[in-house]
Amino acid sequence: MPSPESEDEDLSMADAKMILEHEEEEIVTGSAKVNNDQISGTLGVEFGDIQSDGDEWHESIEASITFRLDGGAKMQRVGGFDLHIIDKEFGDPAYPKPWVAELLQSQAFHGDLAFVCSALRTLYDSDGAVIADFAEVADELETETVVYVSMIRLEPEWRGMGLGSAAMSVLHQMLPSHCSGDITMLLQPDMLTEPGNTEEMRMGIQESLMRFYTACGYTLWHQEDEELPCYLLMGRKIEAEGEDGDEDEAAEEDDSSVDSRIVGEMKIS
């Protein structure tokens, strides 16, 4: 797709221009110019280590977040994403819905997949249908693919500059070129088990994360208890064509900077 003409040198994330390209090596990358009162440069996201463990319906991805300051010589790694991608459409006549059998009907998993299973079993029944309690968000849940964001992290010295919301925006634009059909984005804004965190600290962390993900277009779908901290699930839908009209509508805010902006054009390959 040819690059659209840039009309403004200070575009918000929602208005960022995009170029979709597919390279022969099939390495999915994305980049965007970031310019705010605190920092100016180019942010990049790259899907690095992709593991499937022999399961064609499931991928785990370690994606890197990089940044190059304007005038800088090279990109620096500033953080990363851990993702689980579940292809709900994959199957064959002998095994029509492996994601249902493996994640909704089998015994509990260990590691990150245990969190994925817990989240999916909160939202879907053992046949893969949306549970009645979540009928209001059925359109967001009845998709071809689920992407569970296990972790987003930024190095401490790069926090508070709007890079988190910029990285989420780039990720949202990258995923349709890698996944099948519409996408359900799913995450747990908690991090409640960090050593040394008091109850008050955990509540503050969770409130901050909820504000951050809400600014990135996510909605609270499930809250286990009335008071924080508790088990939460937030999600959103990304259209297959990557033209979700609500993309980063409020992404000018993250948990540490309300002035983050993408300038110029966003490139996805």
C-alpha positions in Angstrom: 0.0 0.0 0.0 1.6 3.4 -0.9 2.3 5.8 1.8 -0.4 8.4 2.4 0.7 12.0 2.3 1.6 13.5 5.6 -0.6 16.6 6.2 0.6 17.6 9.7 3.9 17.6 11.5 2.2 17.0 14.8 -0.4 14.3 14.4 -2.1 12.5 17.2 -1.8 8.7 17.5 -5.3 8.3 16.1 -4.3 10.2 12.9 -0.9 8.6 12.4 -0.2 7.5 8.8 0.5 3.9 8.1 2.3 1.9 5.4 1.7 -1.9 5.3 4.5 -3.9 3.7 5.3 -7.6 3.6 8.9 -8.6 3.4 10.1 -12.0 2.2 11.7 -12.9 5.5 8.2 -12.4 7.1 9.7 -10.6 10.1 6.9 -8.4 11.4 8.1 -4.9 12.4 6.5 -1.6 13.1 7.8 1.9 13.8 6.5 5.4 14.5 7.8 8.8 15.1 7.2 10.0 18.7 7.4 13.7 19.6 6.3 15.3 22.9 7.6 17.7 25.5 9.9 15.1 26.9 11.3 13.1 24.0 11.6 13.0 20.2 12.6 10.1 18.1 11.6 6.8 16.4 10.0 3.9 18.3 10.1 0.4 16.9 8.5 -2.9 17.7 9.7 -6.2 16.3 8.3 -9.7 16.7 11.5 -11.6 17.6 11.3 -15.1 19.2 8.2 -16.8 17.9 7.5 -20.3 19.5 4.6 -22.7 18.7 5.8 -25.9 20.5 4.3 -27.8 17.6 0.8 -26.4 18.0 -0.2 -24.5 14.9 -3.1 -22.9 16.8 -0.9 -21.2 19.4 2.2 -18.9 19.2 4.1 -17.3 22.0 6.0 -14.2 20.9 8.7 -12.1 22.5 8.6 -8.7 20.8 11.2 -6.0 21.4 10.5 -2.3 21.8 13.3 -0.1 20.6 13.9 3.7 20.4 16.3 5.9 18.6 16.5 9.6 19.7 16.5 12.1 16.9 20.1 12.5 15.9 21.0 9.3 17.6 23.2 6.7 15.9 21.2 3.5 16.5 18.1 2.0 18.0 18.3 1.1 21.7 16.2 -1.7 23.2 13.9 0.0 25.8 11.4 -2.8 26.6 9.3 -5.5 25.2 6.0 -7.4 24.9 5.2 -11.1 25.7 2.2 -12.2 23.7 0.2 -15.4 23.2 -1.7 -15.7 20.0 -4.6 -18.2 19.8 -6.0 -19.1 16.4 -9.6 -20.1 17.1 -10.3 -21.0 13.5 -7.5 -23.6 13.1 -8.5 -27.2 13.1 -9.3 -30.2 10.9 -12.2 -32.7 10.8 -10.5 -35.0 13.3 -9.7 -32.2 15.7 -11.9 -29.3 14.8 -11.3 -26.8 17.7 -7.9 -27.5 19.3 -8.0 -24.2 21.2 -11.2 -25.4 22.9 -9.9 -28.8 23.7 -6.6 -27.7 25.0 -7.4 -24.4 26.8 -11.1 -24.8 27.8 -11.5 -28.5 28.4 -8.1 -29.9 29.4 -6.4 -29.9 32.8 -4.8 -26.7 34.0 -1.6 -25.5 32.4 1.5 -24.2 34.0 3.4 -21.0 33.3 2.0 -18.2 31.1 -0.6 -20.5 29.5 -2.2 -21.0 33.0 -3.0 -17.2 32.9 -4.3 -17.5 29.4 -6.5 -20.5 30.3 -7.9 -18.7 33.4 -8.8 -15.6 31.3 -10.4 -17.6 28.5 -12.4 -19.8 30.9 -13.7 -16.6 32.5 -15.1 -15.5 29.2 -16.0 -18.7 27.2 -17.8 -21.9 28.2 -16.3 -25.4 27.6 -17.6 -25.4 24.0 -16.0 -22.1 23.1 -19.2 -20.0 23.2 -19.2 -16.6 24.9 -20.6 -16.9 28.5 -24.0 -15.2 28.9 -22.6 -12.7 31.4 -20.5 -11.2 28.6 -23.2 -11.0 26.0 -22.7 -7.2 25.8 -19.2 -7.7 24.5 -19.9 -10.8 22.4 -19.0 -8.9 19.2 -15.5 -8.3 20.7 -15.1 -11.9 21.8 -16.5 -13.7 18.8 -13.4 -13.3 16.6 -11.0 -15.5 14.8 -8.0 -14.8 17.0 -7.3 -14.0 20.6 -4.1 -12.1 21.5 -3.3 -12.3 25.2 -0.8 -9.6 26.3 1.1 -11.4 29.0 3.5 -8.5 29.7 4.5 -5.0 28.5 7.6 -3.6 30.1 9.7 -0.5 29.7 13.1 0.0 31.3 12.9 2.4 34.2 14.9 5.2 32.6 12.5 5.2 29.6 9.2 5.5 31.6 7.1 8.6 31.9 7.8 9.7 28.3 4.7 8.4 26.5 6.6 5.4 24.9 4.2 2.8 26.5 1.1 4.1 24.7 3.1 4.6 21.5 4.3 1.0 21.6 0.7 -0.3 22.2 -0.4 1.8 19.2 2.2 0.2 16.9 1.4 -3.3 18.2 -2.3 -2.8 17.4 -1.4 -1.8 13.9 1.0 -4.7 13.4 -1.2 -7.6 14.6 -3.7 -7.7 11.6 -0.8 -8.4 9.2 0.2 -11.4 11.4 -3.1 -12.8 12.6 -6.2 -14.3 11.0 -9.4 -12.3 10.9 -10.7 -10.0 13.6 -8.7 -10.0 16.9 -9.7 -10.1 20.5 -7.1 -8.3 22.6 -7.0 -9.5 26.2 -4.9 -8.6 29.2 -4.9 -8.6 33.0 -3.9 -5.2 34.5 -2.7 -6.4 37.8 1.0 -7.3 38.5 -0.2 -8.0 42.1 2.4 -10.5 43.1 5.6 -8.4 43.0 7.6 -9.0 46.1 7.3 -6.3 48.8 4.2 -4.7 47.4 1.8 -3.7 50.1 -2.0 -3.8 49.5 -2.0 0.0 49.0 0.8 -0.2 46.5 -0.9 -3.0 44.6 -4.1 -0.9 44.4 -2.1 2.0 43.1 -0.4 -0.1 40.5 -3.7 -1.6 39.3 -5.4 1.8 39.1 -2.5 3.2 37.1 -2.5 0.2 34.7 -6.3 0.5 34.2 -5.9 4.2 33.3 -3.1 3.3 30.9 -5.0 0.5 29.1 -8.3 2.5 29.0 -6.3 5.3 27.2 -5.2 2.6 24.7 -8.8 1.7 23.9 -9.4 -1.2 26.3 -12.6 -1.7 28.3 -13.0 -3.4 31.7 -14.8 -6.7 31.0 -14.5 -8.5 34.3 -13.8 -7.5 37.9 -13.7 -10.3 40.5 -14.3 -8.1 43.6 -15.9 -4.7 44.2 -12.7 -3.3 45.7 -9.2 -3.2 44.2 -6.8 -4.9 44.1 -8.5 -7.9 42.5 -8.5 -10.1 39.4 -9.4 -8.0 36.4 -9.8 -8.6 32.6 -9.7 -5.8 30.0 -10.1 -6.2 26.3 -10.8 -4.7 23.0 -11.3 -5.7 19.4 -9.1 -5.0 16.4 -10.6 -5.3 13.0 -9.0 -7.6 10.5 -8.2 -4.8 8.0 -6.5 -2.9 10.8 -8.9 0.1 10.4 -10.4 0.0 13.9 -12.0 3.5 14.1 -11.5 3.7 17.8 -7.8 3.0 17.6 -6.1 5.0 20.3 -8.9 7.5 20.5 -7.7 8.4 23.9 -4.1 7.2 23.6 -2.8 10.6 24.2 -2.6 9.5 27.9 -0.6 6.8 29.5 0.1 6.2 33.2 2.9 8.7 33.2 2.5 11.1 30.4 -0.6 12.7 28.9 1.3 14.3 26.0 2.5 11.4 24.0 2.2 11.8 20.3 3.1 10.1 17.1 4.3 12.4 14.3 4.4 11.8 10.6 3.9 8.2 9.4 3.7 4.8 11.0 5.4 2.0 9.1 4.4 -1.7 9.5 6.2 -4.5 7.6 
